[in-house]
Amino acid sequence: MKRQKSICVFNDPAFAHRYASKHTAMERRFGEEYAKKLHERGFTKGRILDASCGFGETLIALAKRLPEALLTGIDLSDPLLELA
């Protein structure tokens, strides 16, 4: 079996910009919906870890709805984190 050459998108700023522009609205809606569900269940403060946070749009939506929560985002892509 021949191994295919991998393409690393994690360090590609052009990919990061394309990805962010394509997924901003979707991630914002996800964050708003997730924050709403947490709030409805009584979560107002505490800690939230977003592993693979990308450009941070979900965390931004969560922070707006849950201002007392401590939010942390991590990602493998430096260019996406720079956008965040």
mmCIF file as gemmi writes it, N, C-alpha and C atoms, coordinates in Angstrom:
data_model
loop_
_atom_site.group_PDB
_atom_site.id
_atom_site.type_symbol
_atom_site.label_atom_id
_atom_site.label_alt_id
_atom_site.label_comp_id
_atom_site.label_asym_id
_atom_site.label_entity_id
_atom_site.label_seq_id
_atom_site.pdbx_PDB_ins_code
_atom_site.Cartn_x
_atom_site.Cartn_y
_atom_site.Cartn_z
_atom_site.occupancy
_atom_site.B_iso_or_equiv
_atom_site.pdbx_formal_charge
_atom_site.auth_seq_id
_atom_site.auth_asym_id
_atom_site.pdbx_PDB_model_num
ATOM 1 N N . MET Axp A 1 ? 0.844 -1.165 0 1 0 ? 1 A 1
ATOM 2 C CA . MET Axp A 1 ? 0 0 0 1 0 ? 1 A 1
ATOM 3 C C . MET Axp A 1 ? 0.894 1.233 0 1 0 ? 1 A 1
ATOM 4 N N . LYS Axp A 2 ? 0.617 2.122 -0.914 1 0 ? 2 A 1
ATOM 5 C CA . LYS Axp A 2 ? 1.423 3.329 -1.048 1 0 ? 2 A 1
ATOM 6 C C . LYS Axp A 2 ? 0.819 4.44 -0.182 1 0 ? 2 A 1
ATOM 7 N N . ARG Axp A 3 ? 1.669 5.098 0.563 1 0 ? 3 A 1
ATOM 8 C CA . ARG Axp A 3 ? 1.217 6.191 1.428 1 0 ? 3 A 1
ATOM 9 C C . ARG Axp A 3 ? 1.112 7.479 0.617 1 0 ? 3 A 1
ATOM 10 N N . GLN Axp A 4 ? -0.017 8.158 0.765 1 0 ? 4 A 1
ATOM 11 C CA . GLN Axp A 4 ? -0.199 9.421 0.061 1 0 ? 4 A 1
ATOM 12 C C . GLN Axp A 4 ? 0.486 10.545 0.817 1 0 ? 4 A 1
ATOM 13 N N . LYS Axp A 5 ? 0.988 11.482 0.058 1 0 ? 5 A 1
ATOM 14 C CA . LYS Axp A 5 ? 1.605 12.648 0.659 1 0 ? 5 A 1
ATOM 15 C C . LYS Axp A 5 ? 0.515 13.499 1.308 1 0 ? 5 A 1
ATOM 16 N N . SER Axp A 6 ? 0.726 13.864 2.562 1 0 ? 6 A 1
ATOM 17 C CA . SER Axp A 6 ? -0.289 14.648 3.26 1 0 ? 6 A 1
ATOM 18 C C . SER Axp A 6 ? -0.087 16.141 3.007 1 0 ? 6 A 1
ATOM 19 N N . ILE Axp A 7 ? -1.186 16.837 3.02 1 0 ? 7 A 1
ATOM 20 C CA . ILE Axp A 7 ? -1.167 18.285 2.857 1 0 ? 7 A 1
ATOM 21 C C . ILE Axp A 7 ? -1.513 18.889 4.199 1 0 ? 7 A 1
ATOM 22 N N . CYS Axp A 8 ? -0.651 19.737 4.714 1 0 ? 8 A 1
ATOM 23 C CA . CYS Axp A 8 ? -0.886 20.328 6.019 1 0 ? 8 A 1
ATOM 24 C C . CYS Axp A 8 ? -1.574 21.678 5.862 1 0 ? 8 A 1
ATOM 25 N N . VAL Axp A 9 ? -2.835 21.744 6.266 1 0 ? 9 A 1
ATOM 26 C CA . VAL Axp A 9 ? -3.582 22.998 6.187 1 0 ? 9 A 1
ATOM 27 C C . VAL Axp A 9 ? -3.45 23.799 7.482 1 0 ? 9 A 1
ATOM 28 N N . PHE Axp A 10 ? -2.886 23.195 8.516 1 0 ? 10 A 1
ATOM 29 C CA . PHE Axp A 10 ? -2.826 23.851 9.81 1 0 ? 10 A 1
ATOM 30 C C . PHE Axp A 10 ? -1.983 25.128 9.815 1 0 ? 10 A 1
ATOM 31 N N . ASN Axp A 11 ? -1.015 25.236 8.909 1 0 ? 11 A 1
ATOM 32 C CA . ASN Axp A 11 ? -0.136 26.4 8.894 1 0 ? 11 A 1
ATOM 33 C C . ASN Axp A 11 ? -0.307 27.255 7.643 1 0 ? 11 A 1
ATOM 34 N N . ASP Axp A 12 ? -1.442 27.144 6.991 1 0 ? 12 A 1
ATOM 35 C CA . ASP Axp A 12 ? -1.696 27.855 5.741 1 0 ? 12 A 1
ATOM 36 C C . ASP Axp A 12 ? -2.645 29.029 5.979 1 0 ? 12 A 1
ATOM 37 N N . PRO Axp A 13 ? -2.12 30.272 6.013 1 0 ? 13 A 1
ATOM 38 C CA . PRO Axp A 13 ? -2.981 31.436 6.258 1 0 ? 13 A 1
ATOM 39 C C . PRO Axp A 13 ? -4.093 31.597 5.224 1 0 ? 13 A 1
ATOM 40 N N . ALA Axp A 14 ? -3.82 31.267 3.979 1 0 ? 14 A 1
ATOM 41 C CA . ALA Axp A 14 ? -4.851 31.396 2.944 1 0 ? 14 A 1
ATOM 42 C C . ALA Axp A 14 ? -6.006 30.435 3.221 1 0 ? 14 A 1
ATOM 43 N N . PHE Axp A 15 ? -5.675 29.21 3.616 1 0 ? 15 A 1
ATOM 44 C CA . PHE Axp A 15 ? -6.715 28.249 3.978 1 0 ? 15 A 1
ATOM 45 C C . PHE Axp A 15 ? -7.521 28.769 5.164 1 0 ? 15 A 1
ATOM 46 N N . ALA Axp A 16 ? -6.848 29.31 6.166 1 0 ? 16 A 1
ATOM 47 C CA . ALA Axp A 16 ? -7.523 29.819 7.364 1 0 ? 16 A 1
ATOM 48 C C . ALA Axp A 16 ? -8.548 30.888 6.997 1 0 ? 16 A 1
ATOM 49 N N . HIS Axp A 17 ? -8.183 31.807 6.118 1 0 ? 17 A 1
ATOM 50 C CA . HIS Axp A 17 ? -9.112 32.87 5.705 1 0 ? 17 A 1
ATOM 51 C C . HIS Axp A 17 ? -10.299 32.305 4.925 1 0 ? 17 A 1
ATOM 52 N N . ARG Axp A 18 ? -10.028 31.367 4.016 1 0 ? 18 A 1
ATOM 53 C CA . ARG Axp A 18 ? -11.132 30.744 3.264 1 0 ? 18 A 1
ATOM 54 C C . ARG Axp A 18 ? -12.065 29.99 4.2 1 0 ? 18 A 1
ATOM 55 N N . TYR Axp A 19 ? -11.488 29.239 5.118 1 0 ? 19 A 1
ATOM 56 C CA . TYR Axp A 19 ? -12.273 28.449 6.058 1 0 ? 19 A 1
ATOM 57 C C . TYR Axp A 19 ? -13.148 29.356 6.919 1 0 ? 19 A 1
ATOM 58 N N . ALA Axp A 20 ? -12.571 30.421 7.459 1 0 ? 20 A 1
ATOM 59 C CA . ALA Axp A 20 ? -13.314 31.334 8.328 1 0 ? 20 A 1
ATOM 60 C C . ALA Axp A 20 ? -14.447 32.018 7.57 1 0 ? 20 A 1
ATOM 61 N N . SER Axp A 21 ? -14.164 32.487 6.361 1 0 ? 21 A 1
ATOM 62 C CA . SER Axp A 21 ? -15.213 33.185 5.618 1 0 ? 21 A 1
ATOM 63 C C . SER Axp A 21 ? -16.351 32.246 5.222 1 0 ? 21 A 1
ATOM 64 N N . LYS Axp A 22 ? -16.037 30.988 5.007 1 0 ? 22 A 1
ATOM 65 C CA . LYS Axp A 22 ? -17.047 30.014 4.607 1 0 ? 22 A 1
ATOM 66 C C . LYS Axp A 22 ? -17.894 29.528 5.791 1 0 ? 22 A 1
ATOM 67 N N . HIS Axp A 23 ? -17.339 29.524 7.006 1 0 ? 23 A 1
ATOM 68 C CA . HIS Axp A 23 ? -18.006 28.899 8.146 1 0 ? 23 A 1
ATOM 69 C C . HIS Axp A 23 ? -18.434 29.86 9.262 1 0 ? 23 A 1
ATOM 70 N N . THR Axp A 24 ? -18.252 31.158 9.102 1 0 ? 24 A 1
ATOM 71 C CA . THR Axp A 24 ? -18.561 32.101 10.175 1 0 ? 24 A 1
ATOM 72 C C . THR Axp A 24 ? -20.017 32.024 10.615 1 0 ? 24 A 1
ATOM 73 N N . ALA Axp A 25 ? -20.947 32.121 9.706 1 0 ? 25 A 1
ATOM 74 C CA . ALA Axp A 25 ? -22.372 32.12 10.059 1 0 ? 25 A 1
ATOM 75 C C . ALA Axp A 25 ? -22.776 30.815 10.74 1 0 ? 25 A 1
ATOM 76 N N . MET Axp A 26 ? -22.302 29.703 10.227 1 0 ? 26 A 1
ATOM 77 C CA . MET Axp A 26 ? -22.639 28.403 10.804 1 0 ? 26 A 1
ATOM 78 C C . MET Axp A 26 ? -22.113 28.296 12.233 1 0 ? 26 A 1
ATOM 79 N N . GLU Axp A 27 ? -20.875 28.693 12.465 1 0 ? 27 A 1
ATOM 80 C CA . GLU Axp A 27 ? -20.294 28.603 13.808 1 0 ? 27 A 1
ATOM 81 C C . GLU Axp A 27 ? -20.981 29.562 14.774 1 0 ? 27 A 1
ATOM 82 N N . ARG Axp A 28 ? -21.37 30.734 14.297 1 0 ? 28 A 1
ATOM 83 C CA . ARG Axp A 28 ? -22.076 31.691 15.141 1 0 ? 28 A 1
ATOM 84 C C . ARG Axp A 28 ? -23.425 31.103 15.578 1 0 ? 28 A 1
ATOM 85 N N . ARG Axp A 29 ? -24.168 30.532 14.631 1 0 ? 29 A 1
ATOM 86 C CA . ARG Axp A 29 ? -25.459 29.917 14.97 1 0 ? 29 A 1
ATOM 87 C C . ARG Axp A 29 ? -25.278 28.769 15.965 1 0 ? 29 A 1
ATOM 88 N N . PHE Axp A 30 ? -24.253 27.962 15.755 1 0 ? 30 A 1
ATOM 89 C CA . PHE Axp A 30 ? -23.982 26.853 16.674 1 0 ? 30 A 1
ATOM 90 C C . PHE Axp A 30 ? -23.706 27.387 18.078 1 0 ? 30 A 1
ATOM 91 N N . GLY Axp A 31 ? -22.864 28.408 18.182 1 0 ? 31 A 1
ATOM 92 C CA . GLY Axp A 31 ? -22.539 28.983 19.483 1 0 ? 31 A 1
ATOM 93 C C . GLY Axp A 31 ? -23.752 29.573 20.167 1 0 ? 31 A 1
ATOM 94 N N . GLU Axp A 32 ? -24.59 30.266 19.407 1 0 ? 32 A 1
ATOM 95 C CA . GLU Axp A 32 ? -25.804 30.852 19.978 1 0 ? 32 A 1
ATOM 96 C C . GLU Axp A 32 ? -26.764 29.773 20.48 1 0 ? 32 A 1
ATOM 97 N N . GLU Axp A 33 ? -26.931 28.731 19.698 1 0 ? 33 A 1
ATOM 98 C CA . GLU Axp A 33 ? -27.825 27.637 20.095 1 0 ? 33 A 1
ATOM 99 C C . GLU Axp A 33 ? -27.278 26.885 21.312 1 0 ? 33 A 1
ATOM 100 N N . TYR Axp A 34 ? -25.994 26.631 21.307 1 0 ? 34 A 1
ATOM 101 C CA . TYR Axp A 34 ? -25.355 25.929 22.424 1 0 ? 34 A 1
ATOM 102 C C . TYR Axp A 34 ? -25.454 26.769 23.692 1 0 ? 34 A 1
ATOM 103 N N . ALA Axp A 35 ? -25.209 28.07 23.595 1 0 ? 35 A 1
ATOM 104 C CA . ALA Axp A 35 ? -25.308 28.968 24.75 1 0 ? 35 A 1
ATOM 105 C C . ALA Axp A 35 ? -26.735 29.005 25.283 1 0 ? 35 A 1
ATOM 106 N N . LYS Axp A 36 ? -27.699 29.03 24.389 1 0 ? 36 A 1
ATOM 107 C CA . LYS Axp A 36 ? -29.112 29.038 24.795 1 0 ? 36 A 1
ATOM 108 C C . LYS Axp A 36 ? -29.445 27.778 25.594 1 0 ? 36 A 1
ATOM 109 N N . LYS Axp A 37 ? -28.996 26.621 25.103 1 0 ? 37 A 1
ATOM 110 C CA . LYS Axp A 37 ? -29.276 25.366 25.794 1 0 ? 37 A 1
ATOM 111 C C . LYS Axp A 37 ? -28.593 25.308 27.157 1 0 ? 37 A 1
ATOM 112 N N . LEU Axp A 38 ? -27.363 25.783 27.237 1 0 ? 38 A 1
ATOM 113 C CA . LEU Axp A 38 ? -26.668 25.821 28.522 1 0 ? 38 A 1
ATOM 114 C C . LEU Axp A 38 ? -27.389 26.733 29.502 1 0 ? 38 A 1
ATOM 115 N N . HIS Axp A 39 ? -27.772 27.913 29.02 1 0 ? 39 A 1
ATOM 116 C CA . HIS Axp A 39 ? -28.457 28.89 29.871 1 0 ? 39 A 1
ATOM 117 C C . HIS Axp A 39 ? -29.798 28.333 30.366 1 0 ? 39 A 1
ATOM 118 N N . GLU Axp A 40 ? -30.541 27.671 29.497 1 0 ? 40 A 1
ATOM 119 C CA . GLU Axp A 40 ? -31.826 27.076 29.876 1 0 ? 40 A 1
ATOM 120 C C . GLU Axp A 40 ? -31.669 26.009 30.958 1 0 ? 40 A 1
ATOM 121 N N . ARG Axp A 41 ? -30.509 25.385 31 1 0 ? 41 A 1
ATOM 122 C CA . ARG Axp A 41 ? -30.253 24.343 31.991 1 0 ? 41 A 1
ATOM 123 C C . ARG Axp A 41 ? -29.588 24.904 33.252 1 0 ? 41 A 1
ATOM 124 N N . GLY Axp A 42 ? -29.504 26.239 33.341 1 0 ? 42 A 1
ATOM 125 C CA . GLY Axp A 42 ? -28.997 26.873 34.543 1 0 ? 42 A 1
ATOM 126 C C . GLY Axp A 42 ? -27.515 27.171 34.567 1 0 ? 42 A 1
ATOM 127 N N . PHE Axp A 43 ? -26.817 26.922 33.472 1 0 ? 43 A 1
ATOM 128 C CA . PHE Axp A 43 ? -25.386 27.218 33.43 1 0 ? 43 A 1
ATOM 129 C C . PHE Axp A 43 ? -25.209 28.708 33.164 1 0 ? 43 A 1
ATOM 130 N N . THR Axp A 44 ? -24.641 29.416 34.128 1 0 ? 44 A 1
ATOM 131 C CA . THR Axp A 44 ? -24.377 30.844 33.931 1 0 ? 44 A 1
ATOM 132 C C . THR Axp A 44 ? -22.908 31.174 34.115 1 0 ? 44 A 1
ATOM 133 N N . LYS Axp A 45 ? -22.219 30.385 34.922 1 0 ? 45 A 1
ATOM 134 C CA . LYS Axp A 45 ? -20.784 30.579 35.085 1 0 ? 45 A 1
ATOM 135 C C . LYS Axp A 45 ? -20.125 29.231 35.302 1 0 ? 45 A 1
ATOM 136 N N . GLY Axp A 46 ? -18.882 29.186 34.971 1 0 ? 46 A 1
ATOM 137 C CA . GLY Axp A 46 ? -18.121 27.946 35.041 1 0 ? 46 A 1
ATOM 138 C C . GLY Axp A 46 ? -17.078 27.99 33.947 1 0 ? 46 A 1
ATOM 139 N N . ARG Axp A 47 ? -16.601 26.837 33.558 1 0 ? 47 A 1
ATOM 140 C CA . ARG Axp A 47 ? -15.534 26.754 32.551 1 0 ? 47 A 1
ATOM 141 C C . ARG Axp A 47 ? -16.012 25.995 31.331 1 0 ? 47 A 1
ATOM 142 N N . ILE Axp A 48 ? -15.615 26.506 30.179 1 0 ? 48 A 1
ATOM 143 C CA . ILE Axp A 48 ? -15.917 25.853 28.908 1 0 ? 48 A 1
ATOM 144 C C . ILE Axp A 48 ? -14.615 25.768 28.119 1 0 ? 48 A 1
ATOM 145 N N . LEU Axp A 49 ? -14.299 24.581 27.642 1 0 ? 49 A 1
ATOM 146 C CA . LEU Axp A 49 ? -13.138 24.366 26.783 1 0 ? 49 A 1
ATOM 147 C C . LEU Axp A 49 ? -13.642 24.024 25.393 1 0 ? 49 A 1
ATOM 148 N N . ASP Axp A 50 ? -13.209 24.785 24.411 1 0 ? 50 A 1
ATOM 149 C CA . ASP Axp A 50 ? -13.526 24.49 23.016 1 0 ? 50 A 1
ATOM 150 C C . ASP Axp A 50 ? -12.247 23.961 22.37 1 0 ? 50 A 1
ATOM 151 N N . ALA Axp A 51 ? -12.133 22.632 22.311 1 0 ? 51 A 1
ATOM 152 C CA . ALA Axp A 51 ? -10.991 21.995 21.667 1 0 ? 51 A 1
ATOM 153 C C . ALA Axp A 51 ? -11.244 22.004 20.167 1 0 ? 51 A 1
ATOM 154 N N . SER Axp A 52 ? -10.287 22.497 19.417 1 0 ? 52 A 1
ATOM 155 C CA . SER Axp A 52 ? -10.425 22.698 17.979 1 0 ? 52 A 1
ATOM 156 C C . SER Axp A 52 ? -11.35 23.889 17.707 1 0 ? 52 A 1
ATOM 157 N N . CYS Axp A 53 ? -11.052 24.998 18.368 1 0 ? 53 A 1
ATOM 158 C CA . CYS Axp A 53 ? -11.907 26.188 18.299 1 0 ? 53 A 1
ATOM 159 C C . CYS Axp A 53 ? -11.812 26.932 16.975 1 0 ? 53 A 1
ATOM 160 N N . GLY Axp A 54 ? -10.83 26.596 16.15 1 0 ? 54 A 1
ATOM 161 C CA . GLY Axp A 54 ? -10.706 27.283 14.866 1 0 ? 54 A 1
ATOM 162 C C . GLY Axp A 54 ? -10.494 28.763 15.042 1 0 ? 54 A 1
ATOM 163 N N . PHE Axp A 55 ? -11.324 29.56 14.404 1 0 ? 55 A 1
ATOM 164 C CA . PHE Axp A 55 ? -11.184 31.012 14.438 1 0 ? 55 A 1
ATOM 165 C C . PHE Axp A 55 ? -12.017 31.65 15.542 1 0 ? 55 A 1
ATOM 166 N N . GLY Axp A 56 ? -12.599 30.852 16.426 1 0 ? 56 A 1
ATOM 167 C CA . GLY Axp A 56 ? -13.197 31.334 17.655 1 0 ? 56 A 1
ATOM 168 C C . GLY Axp A 56 ? -14.619 31.849 17.603 1 0 ? 56 A 1
ATOM 169 N N . GLU Axp A 57 ? -15.306 31.715 16.501 1 0 ? 57 A 1
ATOM 170 C CA . GLU Axp A 57 ? -16.653 32.281 16.381 1 0 ? 57 A 1
ATOM 171 C C . GLU Axp A 57 ? -17.643 31.658 17.365 1 0 ? 57 A 1
ATOM 172 N N . THR Axp A 58 ? -17.532 30.363 17.603 1 0 ? 58 A 1
ATOM 173 C CA . THR Axp A 58 ? -18.413 29.71 18.571 1 0 ? 58 A 1
ATOM 174 C C . THR Axp A 58 ? -18.162 30.262 19.973 1 0 ? 58 A 1
ATOM 175 N N . LEU Axp A 59 ? -16.903 30.433 20.34 1 0 ? 59 A 1
ATOM 176 C CA . LEU Axp A 59 ? -16.576 30.984 21.655 1 0 ? 59 A 1
ATOM 177 C C . LEU Axp A 59 ? -17.07 32.417 21.809 1 0 ? 59 A 1
ATOM 178 N N . ILE Axp A 60 ? -17.01 33.189 20.761 1 0 ? 60 A 1
ATOM 179 C CA . ILE Axp A 60 ? -17.499 34.57 20.821 1 0 ? 60 A 1
ATOM 180 C C . ILE Axp A 60 ? -18.995 34.58 21.119 1 0 ? 60 A 1
ATOM 181 N N . ALA Axp A 61 ? -19.742 33.73 20.439 1 0 ? 61 A 1
ATOM 182 C CA . ALA Axp A 61 ? -21.187 33.646 20.68 1 0 ? 61 A 1
ATOM 183 C C . ALA Axp A 61 ? -21.471 33.184 22.11 1 0 ? 61 A 1
ATOM 184 N N . LEU Axp A 62 ? -20.709 32.208 22.599 1 0 ? 62 A 1
ATOM 185 C CA . LEU Axp A 62 ? -20.884 31.748 23.965 1 0 ? 62 A 1
ATOM 186 C C . LEU Axp A 62 ? -20.571 32.855 24.97 1 0 ? 62 A 1
ATOM 187 N N . ALA Axp A 63 ? -19.502 33.606 24.73 1 0 ? 63 A 1
ATOM 188 C CA . ALA Axp A 63 ? -19.095 34.672 25.644 1 0 ? 63 A 1
ATOM 189 C C . ALA Axp A 63 ? -20.153 35.769 25.738 1 0 ? 63 A 1
ATOM 190 N N . LYS Axp A 64 ? -20.813 36.066 24.628 1 0 ? 64 A 1
ATOM 191 C CA . LYS Axp A 64 ? -21.849 37.094 24.634 1 0 ? 64 A 1
ATOM 192 C C . LYS Axp A 64 ? -23.045 36.662 25.475 1 0 ? 64 A 1
ATOM 193 N N . ARG Axp A 65 ? -23.396 35.398 25.418 1 0 ? 65 A 1
ATOM 194 C CA . ARG Axp A 65 ? -24.571 34.896 26.14 1 0 ? 65 A 1
ATOM 195 C C . ARG Axp A 65 ? -24.25 34.494 27.58 1 0 ? 65 A 1
ATOM 196 N N . LEU Axp A 66 ? -22.999 34.109 27.829 1 0 ? 66 A 1
ATOM 197 C CA . LEU Axp A 66 ? -22.581 33.629 29.153 1 0 ? 66 A 1
ATOM 198 C C . LEU Axp A 66 ? -21.38 34.445 29.641 1 0 ? 66 A 1
ATOM 199 N N . PRO Axp A 67 ? -21.566 35.723 29.948 1 0 ? 67 A 1
ATOM 200 C CA . PRO Axp A 67 ? -20.432 36.603 30.261 1 0 ? 67 A 1
ATOM 201 C C . PRO Axp A 67 ? -19.671 36.241 31.537 1 0 ? 67 A 1
ATOM 202 N N . GLU Axp A 68 ? -20.266 35.465 32.423 1 0 ? 68 A 1
ATOM 203 C CA . GLU Axp A 68 ? -19.567 35.089 33.657 1 0 ? 68 A 1
ATOM 204 C C . GLU Axp A 68 ? -18.764 33.797 33.516 1 0 ? 68 A 1
ATOM 205 N N . ALA Axp A 69 ? -18.87 33.13 32.387 1 0 ? 69 A 1
ATOM 206 C CA . ALA Axp A 69 ? -18.156 31.874 32.168 1 0 ? 69 A 1
ATOM 207 C C . ALA Axp A 69 ? -16.712 32.155 31.751 1 0 ? 69 A 1
ATOM 208 N N . LEU Axp A 70 ? -15.826 31.244 32.113 1 0 ? 70 A 1
ATOM 209 C CA . LEU Axp A 70 ? -14.424 31.306 31.691 1 0 ? 70 A 1
ATOM 210 C C . LEU Axp A 70 ? -14.287 30.411 30.466 1 0 ? 70 A 1
ATOM 211 N N . LEU Axp A 71 ? -13.984 31.01 29.327 1 0 ? 71 A 1
ATOM 212 C CA . LEU Axp A 71 ? -13.916 30.275 28.064 1 0 ? 71 A 1
ATOM 213 C C . LEU Axp A 71 ? -12.475 30.148 27.605 1 0 ? 71 A 1
ATOM 214 N N . THR Axp A 72 ? -12.118 28.951 27.146 1 0 ? 72 A 1
ATOM 215 C CA . THR Axp A 72 ? -10.777 28.693 26.637 1 0 ? 72 A 1
ATOM 216 C C . THR Axp A 72 ? -10.902 27.972 25.301 1 0 ? 72 A 1
ATOM 217 N N . GLY Axp A 73 ? -10.162 28.451 24.311 1 0 ? 73 A 1
ATOM 218 C CA . GLY Axp A 73 ? -10.138 27.797 23.012 1 0 ? 73 A 1
ATOM 219 C C . GLY Axp A 73 ? -8.736 27.34 22.675 1 0 ? 73 A 1
ATOM 220 N N . ILE Axp A 74 ? -8.626 26.144 22.128 1 0 ? 74 A 1
ATOM 221 C CA . ILE Axp A 74 ? -7.343 25.628 21.655 1 0 ? 74 A 1
ATOM 222 C C . ILE Axp A 74 ? -7.52 25.096 20.241 1 0 ? 74 A 1
ATOM 223 N N . ASP Axp A 75 ? -6.452 25.179 19.461 1 0 ? 75 A 1
ATOM 224 C CA . ASP Axp A 75 ? -6.496 24.69 18.09 1 0 ? 75 A 1
ATOM 225 C C . ASP Axp A 75 ? -5.074 24.391 17.626 1 0 ? 75 A 1
ATOM 226 N N . LEU Axp A 76 ? -4.929 23.51 16.649 1 0 ? 76 A 1
ATOM 227 C CA . LEU Axp A 76 ? -3.62 23.186 16.094 1 0 ? 76 A 1
ATOM 228 C C . LEU Axp A 76 ? -3.15 24.204 15.064 1 0 ? 76 A 1
ATOM 229 N N . SER Axp A 77 ? -4.046 25.034 14.578 1 0 ? 77 A 1
ATOM 230 C CA . SER Axp A 77 ? -3.732 25.948 13.49 1 0 ? 77 A 1
ATOM 231 C C . SER Axp A 77 ? -3.419 27.35 14.012 1 0 ? 77 A 1
ATOM 232 N N . ASP Axp A 78 ? -2.153 27.741 13.915 1 0 ? 78 A 1
ATOM 233 C CA . ASP Axp A 78 ? -1.779 29.103 14.312 1 0 ? 78 A 1
ATOM 234 C C . ASP Axp A 78 ? -2.501 30.164 13.487 1 0 ? 78 A 1
ATOM 235 N N . PRO Axp A 79 ? -2.631 30.004 12.17 1 0 ? 79 A 1
ATOM 236 C CA . PRO Axp A 79 ? -3.353 31.027 11.403 1 0 ? 79 A 1
ATOM 237 C C . PRO Axp A 79 ? -4.819 31.193 11.82 1 0 ? 79 A 1
ATOM 238 N N . LEU Axp A 80 ? -5.505 30.102 12.169 1 0 ? 80 A 1
ATOM 239 C CA . LEU Axp A 80 ? -6.872 30.228 12.648 1 0 ? 80 A 1
ATOM 240 C C . LEU Axp A 80 ? -6.908 30.902 14.009 1 0 ? 80 A 1
ATOM 241 N N . LEU Axp A 81 ? -5.971 30.577 14.871 1 0 ? 81 A 1
ATOM 242 C CA . LEU Axp A 81 ? -5.914 31.221 16.184 1 0 ? 81 A 1
ATOM 243 C C . LEU Axp A 81 ? -5.624 32.711 16.053 1 0 ? 81 A 1
ATOM 244 N N . GLU Axp A 82 ? -4.819 33.081 15.085 1 0 ? 82 A 1
ATOM 245 C CA . GLU Axp A 82 ? -4.553 34.508 14.858 1 0 ? 82 A 1
ATOM 246 C C . GLU Axp A 82 ? -5.832 35.238 14.445 1 0 ? 82 A 1
ATOM 247 N N . LEU Axp A 83 ? -6.684 34.584 13.674 1 0 ? 83 A 1
ATOM 248 C CA . LEU Axp A 83 ? -7.966 35.187 13.326 1 0 ? 83 A 1
ATOM 249 C C . LEU Axp A 83 ? -8.868 35.316 14.557 1 0 ? 83 A 1
ATOM 250 N N . ALA Axp A 84 ? -8.777 34.343 15.435 1 0 ? 84 A 1
ATOM 251 C CA . ALA Axp A 84 ? -9.584 34.384 16.662 1 0 ? 84 A 1
ATOM 252 C C . ALA Axp A 84 ? -9.158 35.556 17.521 1 0 ? 84 A 1
